[in-house]
Amino acid sequence: MSDQHRITAPAGSPPAGATDGPARIAELRGAIDGLDQRIIALLAERTRVVQELTAHKTDEATVRSPDRVRQVLDRVHDLASRHGMPPEVAVGTYRSLIDELTRMQLDMLAARRAAASAGEER
C-alpha cells in the first residue's frame, strides 16, 4: 500500500500536516476510487479463473463444493485478521462473491449441458 493511502492516526483524527474536513474527505474518496479499480481488476481476473475452472466441472456438487467454500472462507478470515480488517467484512464479501460465482457456474454448466443435448439430437 502506498503512503498516499495509508492512514496512521487514530480513527477520527487527521494525521499531522494533513488536510482535514471536506478536502480530506475528497482525498480519501479518491484513494477509495483507485483501490476500487484495482479490486475490480483482481475480481475480474478471479472470475476468469473460475470460468476456466468451470469448464472442468461436470455436476452441481462439484460446482457447489461446500468443503472448498469453507476452506476459502476460513482462509479469507485469517487473511483479513492478519491485515487488520474486520474478518466479518471480508467473509461477508466473499460469501456474496462465492454465491454469485456459483450461480454463474451453474448457468454455465446448464448451458453446456443444453448444448450437448442439442448436439445429440442432431
OpenMM code with the backbone's topology and positions (N, CA, C; nanometers):
from openmm import Vec3, app, unit

residues = "MET SER ASP GLN HIS ARG ILE THR ALA PRO ALA GLY SER PRO PRO ALA GLY ALA THR ASP GLY PRO ALA ARG ILE ALA GLU LEU ARG GLY ALA ILE ASP GLY LEU ASP GLN ARG ILE ILE ALA LEU LEU ALA GLU ARG THR ARG VAL VAL GLN GLU LEU THR ALA HIS LYS THR ASP GLU ALA THR VAL ARG SER PRO ASP ARG VAL ARG GLN VAL LEU ASP ARG VAL HIS ASP LEU ALA SER ARG HIS GLY MET PRO PRO GLU VAL ALA VAL GLY THR TYR ARG SER LEU ILE ASP GLU LEU THR ARG MET GLN LEU ASP MET LEU ALA ALA ARG ARG ALA ALA ALA SER ALA GLY GLU GLU ARG".split()
positions = [
    Vec3(0.0854, -0.1168, 0.0000),
    Vec3(0.0000, 0.0000, 0.0000),
    Vec3(0.0896, 0.1226, 0.0000),
    Vec3(0.0600, 0.2202, -0.0813),
    Vec3(0.1420, 0.3401, -0.0869),
    Vec3(0.1142, 0.4291, 0.0325),
    Vec3(0.2117, 0.5148, 0.0630),
    Vec3(0.1949, 0.6072, 0.1752),
    Vec3(0.0775, 0.7019, 0.1525),
    Vec3(0.0457, 0.7288, 0.0266),
    Vec3(-0.0656, 0.8166, -0.0056),
    Vec3(-0.1967, 0.7631, 0.0505),
    Vec3(-0.2117, 0.6298, 0.0560),
    Vec3(-0.3365, 0.5692, 0.1010),
    Vec3(-0.3327, 0.5253, 0.2464),
    Vec3(-0.2161, 0.5273, 0.3088),
    Vec3(-0.2017, 0.4797, 0.4457),
    Vec3(-0.2526, 0.5841, 0.5439),
    Vec3(-0.3332, 0.5396, 0.6374),
    Vec3(-0.3846, 0.6269, 0.7426),
    Vec3(-0.3265, 0.5753, 0.8728),
    Vec3(-0.2448, 0.6590, 0.9404),
    Vec3(-0.1768, 0.6107, 1.0596),
    Vec3(-0.2308, 0.6708, 1.1883),
    Vec3(-0.3057, 0.7781, 1.1796),
    Vec3(-0.3600, 0.8402, 1.3002),
    Vec3(-0.4806, 0.7615, 1.3487),
    Vec3(-0.5133, 0.7744, 1.4762),
    Vec3(-0.6337, 0.7069, 1.5270),
    Vec3(-0.7560, 0.7509, 1.4481),
    Vec3(-0.8522, 0.6627, 1.4404),
    Vec3(-0.9758, 0.6940, 1.3677),
    Vec3(-1.0346, 0.8232, 1.4202),
    Vec3(-1.0723, 0.9107, 1.3299),
    Vec3(-1.1373, 1.0354, 1.3684),
    Vec3(-1.0435, 1.1530, 1.3818),
    Vec3(-0.9121, 1.1297, 1.3775),
    Vec3(-0.8198, 1.2428, 1.3877),
    Vec3(-0.7276, 1.2444, 1.2673),
    Vec3(-0.7142, 1.3599, 1.1998),
    Vec3(-0.6295, 1.3662, 1.0811),
    Vec3(-0.4819, 1.3576, 1.1192),
    Vec3(-0.3981, 1.2974, 1.0327),
    Vec3(-0.2549, 1.2936, 1.0591),
    Vec3(-0.1980, 1.4351, 1.0626),
    Vec3(-0.0893, 1.4526, 1.1353),
    Vec3(-0.0255, 1.5842, 1.1441),
    Vec3(0.0078, 1.6350, 1.0047),
    Vec3(-0.0261, 1.7596, 0.9768),
    Vec3(0.0043, 1.8213, 0.8482),
    Vec3(-0.0893, 1.7817, 0.7361),
    Vec3(-0.1834, 1.6944, 0.7619),
    Vec3(-0.2760, 1.6502, 0.6577),
    Vec3(-0.3909, 1.7482, 0.6459),
    Vec3(-0.4523, 1.7453, 0.5300),
    Vec3(-0.5727, 1.8250, 0.5124),
    Vec3(-0.6826, 1.7630, 0.5961),
    Vec3(-0.7831, 1.8425, 0.6290),
    Vec3(-0.8949, 1.7868, 0.7042),
    Vec3(-1.0249, 1.8393, 0.6466),
    Vec3(-1.1332, 1.7923, 0.7003),
    Vec3(-1.2646, 1.8350, 0.6541),
    Vec3(-1.2923, 1.7914, 0.5131),
    Vec3(-1.3618, 1.8742, 0.4365),
    Vec3(-1.4034, 1.8383, 0.3002),
    Vec3(-1.2869, 1.8019, 0.2087),
    Vec3(-1.1735, 1.8697, 0.2234),
    Vec3(-1.0589, 1.8381, 0.1375),
    Vec3(-1.0069, 1.6978, 0.1656),
    Vec3(-1.0021, 1.6615, 0.2912),
    Vec3(-0.9543, 1.5274, 0.3279),
    Vec3(-1.0541, 1.4207, 0.2835),
    Vec3(-1.1820, 1.4508, 0.2973),
    Vec3(-1.2847, 1.3573, 0.2504),
    Vec3(-1.2668, 1.3321, 0.1011),
    Vec3(-1.2485, 1.4373, 0.0239),
    Vec3(-1.2293, 1.4225, -0.1207),
    Vec3(-1.1030, 1.3423, -0.1509),
    Vec3(-0.9970, 1.3683, -0.0766),
    Vec3(-0.8714, 1.2958, -0.0959),
    Vec3(-0.8892, 1.1458, -0.0667),
    Vec3(-0.9547, 1.1158, 0.0424),
    Vec3(-0.9757, 0.9752, 0.0787),
    Vec3(-1.0719, 0.9060, -0.0167),
    Vec3(-1.1712, 0.9789, -0.0645),
    Vec3(-1.2625, 0.9197, -0.1642),
    Vec3(-1.1878, 0.8891, -0.2930),
    Vec3(-1.0949, 0.9761, -0.3296),
    Vec3(-1.0108, 0.9493, -0.4470),
    Vec3(-0.9272, 0.8241, -0.4271),
    Vec3(-0.8739, 0.8077, -0.3062),
    Vec3(-0.7972, 0.6873, -0.2751),
    Vec3(-0.8858, 0.5635, -0.2868),
    Vec3(-1.0075, 0.5727, -0.2366),
    Vec3(-1.1015, 0.4600, -0.2461),
    Vec3(-1.1319, 0.4282, -0.3924),
    Vec3(-1.1515, 0.5302, -0.4754),
    Vec3(-1.1779, 0.5071, -0.6175),
    Vec3(-1.0622, 0.4321, -0.6831),
    Vec3(-0.9394, 0.4693, -0.6503),
    Vec3(-0.8226, 0.3996, -0.7045),
    Vec3(-0.8161, 0.2556, -0.6574),
    Vec3(-0.8445, 0.2343, -0.5298),
    Vec3(-0.8469, 0.0981, -0.4765),
    Vec3(-0.9558, 0.0152, -0.5434),
    Vec3(-1.0726, 0.0760, -0.5653),
    Vec3(-1.1818, 0.0044, -0.6322),
    Vec3(-1.1408, -0.0414, -0.7714),
    Vec3(-1.0661, 0.0401, -0.8427),
    Vec3(-1.0193, -0.0006, -0.9755),
    Vec3(-0.9321, -0.1249, -0.9658),
    Vec3(-0.8429, -0.1268, -0.8692),
    Vec3(-0.7543, -0.2419, -0.8508),
    Vec3(-0.8330, -0.3644, -0.8057),
    Vec3(-0.9272, -0.3448, -0.7135),
    Vec3(-1.0082, -0.4565, -0.6637),
    Vec3(-1.0898, -0.5183, -0.7772),
    Vec3(-1.1539, -0.4342, -0.8589),
    Vec3(-1.2353, -0.4859, -0.9701),
    Vec3(-1.1490, -0.5599, -1.0706),
    Vec3(-1.0297, -0.5095, -1.0984),
    Vec3(-0.9396, -0.5798, -1.1902),
    Vec3(-0.9058, -0.7185, -1.1355),
    Vec3(-0.8802, -0.7279, -1.0061),
    Vec3(-0.8500, -0.8576, -0.9450),
    Vec3(-0.9723, -0.9486, -0.9433),
    Vec3(-1.0894, -0.8929, -0.9164),
    Vec3(-1.2117, -0.9738, -0.9186),
    Vec3(-1.2422, -1.0238, -1.0597),
    Vec3(-1.2147, -0.9416, -1.1595),
    Vec3(-1.2344, -0.9852, -1.2980),
    Vec3(-1.1393, -1.1000, -1.3312),
    Vec3(-1.0160, -1.0899, -1.2845),
    Vec3(-0.9193, -1.1975, -1.3063),
    Vec3(-0.9643, -1.3250, -1.2336),
    Vec3(-1.0122, -1.3106, -1.1113),
    Vec3(-1.0618, -1.4249, -1.0348),
    Vec3(-1.1797, -1.4896, -1.1073),
    Vec3(-1.2689, -1.4071, -1.1620),
    Vec3(-1.3853, -1.4572, -1.2353),
    Vec3(-1.3418, -1.5355, -1.3588),
    Vec3(-1.2408, -1.4856, -1.4301),
    Vec3(-1.1919, -1.5584, -1.5481),
    Vec3(-1.1362, -1.6956, -1.5086),
    Vec3(-1.0663, -1.7026, -1.3961),
    Vec3(-1.0128, -1.8311, -1.3497),
    Vec3(-1.1282, -1.9254, -1.3138),
    Vec3(-1.2299, -1.8724, -1.2473),
    Vec3(-1.3471, -1.9542, -1.2117),
    Vec3(-1.4159, -2.0040, -1.3387),
    Vec3(-1.4274, -1.9197, -1.4393),
    Vec3(-1.4894, -1.9628, -1.5645),
    Vec3(-1.4108, -2.0768, -1.6278),
    Vec3(-1.2791, -2.0668, -1.6276),
    Vec3(-1.1978, -2.1753, -1.6831),
    Vec3(-1.2125, -2.3022, -1.5988),
    Vec3(-1.2121, -2.2853, -1.4680),
    Vec3(-1.2301, -2.3984, -1.3775),
    Vec3(-1.3627, -2.4681, -1.4029),
    Vec3(-1.4655, -2.3914, -1.4298),
    Vec3(-1.5995, -2.4463, -1.4518),
    Vec3(-1.6026, -2.5385, -1.5727),
    Vec3(-1.5190, -2.5127, -1.6700),
    Vec3(-1.5132, -2.5987, -1.7884),
    Vec3(-1.4725, -2.7413, -1.7521),
    Vec3(-1.4103, -2.7584, -1.6356),
    Vec3(-1.3648, -2.8907, -1.5926),
    Vec3(-1.4614, -2.9566, -1.4940),
    Vec3(-1.5680, -2.8873, -1.4595),
    Vec3(-1.6663, -2.9410, -1.3656),
    Vec3(-1.7816, -3.0028, -1.4439),
    Vec3(-1.8345, -3.1137, -1.3903),
    Vec3(-1.9363, -3.1865, -1.4661),
    Vec3(-2.0708, -3.1962, -1.3964),
    Vec3(-2.0789, -3.1507, -1.2696),
    Vec3(-2.2059, -3.1620, -1.1995),
    Vec3(-2.2200, -3.0521, -1.0942),
    Vec3(-2.3412, -3.0395, -1.0436),
    Vec3(-2.3721, -2.9340, -0.9473),
    Vec3(-2.2931, -2.9486, -0.8177),
    Vec3(-2.2735, -3.0712, -0.7731),
    Vec3(-2.1990, -3.0933, -0.6484),
    Vec3(-2.0563, -3.0406, -0.6597),
    Vec3(-1.9952, -3.0614, -0.7752),
    Vec3(-1.8593, -3.0120, -0.7961),
    Vec3(-1.8581, -2.8594, -0.8027),
    Vec3(-1.9619, -2.8006, -0.8583),
    Vec3(-1.9720, -2.6549, -0.8625),
    Vec3(-1.9883, -2.6004, -0.7207),
    Vec3(-2.0786, -2.6574, -0.6449),
    Vec3(-2.1080, -2.6048, -0.5107),
    Vec3(-1.9936, -2.6284, -0.4112),
    Vec3(-1.9282, -2.7398, -0.4178),
    Vec3(-1.8103, -2.7743, -0.3369),
    Vec3(-1.8085, -2.7107, -0.1981),
    Vec3(-1.8983, -2.7520, -0.1080),
    Vec3(-1.9061, -2.6886, 0.0236),
    Vec3(-1.7763, -2.6956, 0.1040),
    Vec3(-1.6998, -2.8022, 0.0894),
    Vec3(-1.5724, -2.8097, 0.1615),
    Vec3(-1.4749, -2.7029, 0.1122),
    Vec3(-1.4733, -2.6822, -0.0188),
    Vec3(-1.3857, -2.5786, -0.0756),
    Vec3(-1.4326, -2.4403, -0.0329),
    Vec3(-1.5627, -2.4180, -0.0310),
    Vec3(-1.6162, -2.2883, 0.0132),
    Vec3(-1.5713, -2.2609, 0.1563),
    Vec3(-1.5847, -2.3585, 0.2438),
    Vec3(-1.5418, -2.3426, 0.3835),
    Vec3(-1.3931, -2.3112, 0.3906),
    Vec3(-1.3134, -2.3811, 0.3102),
    Vec3(-1.1689, -2.3593, 0.3069),
    Vec3(-1.1372, -2.2148, 0.2651),
    Vec3(-1.2035, -2.1669, 0.1622),
    Vec3(-1.1809, -2.0304, 0.1145),
    Vec3(-1.2221, -1.9292, 0.2219),
    Vec3(-1.3399, -1.9490, 0.2817),
    Vec3(-1.3872, -1.8541, 0.3829),
    Vec3(-1.2966, -1.8540, 0.5060),
    Vec3(-1.2458, -1.9687, 0.5454),
    Vec3(-1.1523, -1.9743, 0.6581),
    Vec3(-1.0232, -1.8994, 0.6247),
    Vec3(-0.9741, -1.9188, 0.5026),
    Vec3(-0.8508, -1.8512, 0.4602),
    Vec3(-0.8719, -1.7001, 0.4537),
    Vec3(-0.9862, -1.6579, 0.4006),
    Vec3(-1.0180, -1.5154, 0.3924),
    Vec3(-1.0273, -1.4550, 0.5331),
    Vec3(-1.0878, -1.5272, 0.6250),
    Vec3(-1.0972, -1.4820, 0.7642),
    Vec3(-0.9578, -1.4575, 0.8205),
    Vec3(-0.8689, -1.5540, 0.8008),
    Vec3(-0.7329, -1.5418, 0.8525),
    Vec3(-0.6564, -1.4280, 0.7846),
    Vec3(-0.6702, -1.4165, 0.6543),
    Vec3(-0.6033, -1.3075, 0.5821),
    Vec3(-0.6518, -1.1712, 0.6309),
    Vec3(-0.7814, -1.1580, 0.6480),
    Vec3(-0.8369, -1.0306, 0.6951),
    Vec3(-0.7802, -0.9963, 0.8324),
    Vec3(-0.7780, -1.0932, 0.9207),
    Vec3(-0.7242, -1.0700, 1.0552),
    Vec3(-0.5796, -1.0239, 1.0493),
    Vec3(-0.5002, -1.0891, 0.9661),
    Vec3(-0.3583, -1.0520, 0.9537),
    Vec3(-0.3387, -0.9124, 0.8970),
    Vec3(-0.4328, -0.8669, 0.8165),
    Vec3(-0.4216, -0.7349, 0.7537),
    Vec3(-0.4960, -0.6263, 0.8309),
    Vec3(-0.5489, -0.6598, 0.9466),
    Vec3(-0.6172, -0.5598, 1.0290),
    Vec3(-0.7560, -0.5233, 0.9799),
    Vec3(-0.8152, -0.6113, 0.9023),
    Vec3(-0.9503, -0.5885, 0.8505),
    Vec3(-1.0479, -0.6680, 0.9354),
    Vec3(-1.1653, -0.6135, 0.9645),
    Vec3(-1.2635, -0.6941, 1.0375),
    Vec3(-1.2965, -0.8204, 0.9570),
    Vec3(-1.2679, -0.9381, 1.0126),
    Vec3(-1.2908, -1.0626, 0.9373),
    Vec3(-1.4337, -1.0787, 0.8890),
    Vec3(-1.5320, -1.0302, 0.9666),
    Vec3(-1.6716, -1.0476, 0.9242),
    Vec3(-1.7011, -0.9694, 0.7958),
    Vec3(-1.6298, -0.8596, 0.7722),
    Vec3(-1.6484, -0.7840, 0.6481),
    Vec3(-1.5932, -0.8648, 0.5307),
    Vec3(-1.4740, -0.9183, 0.5483),
    Vec3(-1.4121, -0.9974, 0.4413),
    Vec3(-1.4932, -1.1233, 0.4126),
    Vec3(-1.5337, -1.1938, 0.5174),
    Vec3(-1.6087, -1.3178, 0.4986),
    Vec3(-1.7440, -1.2887, 0.4340),
    Vec3(-1.8128, -1.1845, 0.4785),
    Vec3(-1.9409, -1.1480, 0.4179),
    Vec3(-1.9257, -1.1130, 0.2709),
    Vec3(-1.8209, -1.0401, 0.2388),
    Vec3(-1.7939, -1.0034, 0.0995),
    Vec3(-1.7693, -1.1280, 0.0155),
    Vec3(-1.6893, -1.2179, 0.0682),
    Vec3(-1.6592, -1.3399, -0.0059),
    Vec3(-1.7786, -1.4330, -0.0157),
    Vec3(-1.8622, -1.4360, 0.0872),
    Vec3(-1.9850, -1.5180, 0.0769),
    Vec3(-2.0684, -1.4701, -0.0416),
    Vec3(-2.0833, -1.3396, -0.0541),
    Vec3(-2.1600, -1.2834, -0.1654),
    Vec3(-2.0921, -1.3153, -0.2987),
    Vec3(-1.9617, -1.2978, -0.3045),
    Vec3(-1.8860, -1.3272, -0.4261),
    Vec3(-1.9024, -1.4744, -0.4647),
    Vec3(-1.8864, -1.5617, -0.3682),
    Vec3(-1.8989, -1.7050, -0.3954),
    Vec3(-2.0409, -1.7393, -0.4404),
    Vec3(-2.1411, -1.6801, -0.3765),
    Vec3(-2.2801, -1.7053, -0.4183),
    Vec3(-2.3011, -1.6657, -0.5642),
    Vec3(-2.2533, -1.5491, -0.6018),
    Vec3(-2.2721, -1.5019, -0.7394),
    Vec3(-2.1925, -1.5861, -0.8391),
    Vec3(-2.0692, -1.6204, -0.8033),
    Vec3(-1.9889, -1.7018, -0.8945),
    Vec3(-2.0417, -1.8445, -0.9027),
    Vec3(-2.1004, -1.8954, -0.7958),
    Vec3(-2.1649, -2.0272, -0.8016),
    Vec3(-2.2837, -2.0231, -0.8964),
    Vec3(-2.3631, -1.9166, -0.8864),
    Vec3(-2.4764, -1.9001, -0.9781),
    Vec3(-2.4265, -1.8945, -1.1233),
    Vec3(-2.3184, -1.8212, -1.1482),
    Vec3(-2.2611, -1.8122, -1.2822),
    Vec3(-2.2165, -1.9509, -1.3296),
    Vec3(-2.1505, -2.0262, -1.2414),
    Vec3(-2.1034, -2.1596, -1.2789),
    Vec3(-2.2188, -2.2545, -1.3098),
    Vec3(-2.3245, -2.2469, -1.2294),
    Vec3(-2.4409, -2.3324, -1.2546),
    Vec3(-2.5051, -2.2975, -1.3882),
    Vec3(-2.5114, -2.1700, -1.4205),
    Vec3(-2.5634, -2.1275, -1.5515),
    Vec3(-2.4749, -2.1799, -1.6640),
    Vec3(-2.3432, -2.1715, -1.6446),
    Vec3(-2.2503, -2.2213, -1.7460),
    Vec3(-2.2661, -2.3723, -1.7643),
    Vec3(-2.2798, -2.4440, -1.6529),
    Vec3(-2.2979, -2.5885, -1.6586),
    Vec3(-2.4277, -2.6236, -1.7309),
    Vec3(-2.5348, -2.5534, -1.6996),
    Vec3(-2.6638, -2.5778, -1.7651),
    Vec3(-2.6546, -2.5495, -1.9149),
    Vec3(-2.5886, -2.4414, -1.9522),
    Vec3(-2.5746, -2.4075, -2.0942),
    Vec3(-2.4927, -2.5138, -2.1669),
    Vec3(-2.3871, -2.5615, -2.1015),
    Vec3(-2.3042, -2.6656, -2.1621),
    Vec3(-2.3836, -2.7942, -2.1806),
    Vec3(-2.4655, -2.8289, -2.0810),
    Vec3(-2.5492, -2.9490, -2.0919),
    Vec3(-2.6537, -2.9336, -2.2026),
    Vec3(-2.7141, -2.8149, -2.2106),
    Vec3(-2.8143, -2.7895, -2.3152),
    Vec3(-2.7516, -2.8005, -2.4530),
    Vec3(-2.6320, -2.7467, -2.4654),
    Vec3(-2.5631, -2.7531, -2.5960),
    Vec3(-2.5297, -2.8968, -2.6320),
    Vec3(-2.4890, -2.9739, -2.5317),
    Vec3(-2.4572, -3.1154, -2.5564),
    Vec3(-2.5823, -3.1938, -2.5973),
    Vec3(-2.6941, -3.1642, -2.5290),
    Vec3(-2.8203, -3.2301, -2.5630),
    Vec3(-2.8658, -3.1948, -2.7020),
    Vec3(-2.8510, -3.0687, -2.7372),
    Vec3(-2.8908, -3.0247, -2.8712),
    Vec3(-2.8039, -3.0914, -2.9761),
    Vec3(-2.6770, -3.1084, -2.9451),
    Vec3(-2.5856, -3.1754, -3.0385),
    Vec3(-2.6186, -3.3227, -3.0552),
    Vec3(-2.6664, -3.3859, -2.9483),
    Vec3(-2.7025, -3.5273, -2.9547),
    Vec3(-2.8305, -3.5490, -3.0346),
    Vec3(-2.9178, -3.4502, -3.0363),
    Vec3(-3.0454, -3.4622, -3.1068),
    Vec3(-3.0287, -3.4525, -3.2577),
    Vec3(-2.9170, -3.4029, -3.3017),
    Vec3(-2.8985, -3.3836, -3.4462),
    Vec3(-2.8687, -3.5103, -3.5166),
] * unit.nanometer
topology = app.Topology()
chain = topology.addChain("A")
for resn in residues:
    res = topology.addResidue(resn, chain)
    for name in ("N", "CA", "C"):
        topology.addAtom(name, app.Element.getBySymbol(name[0]), res)
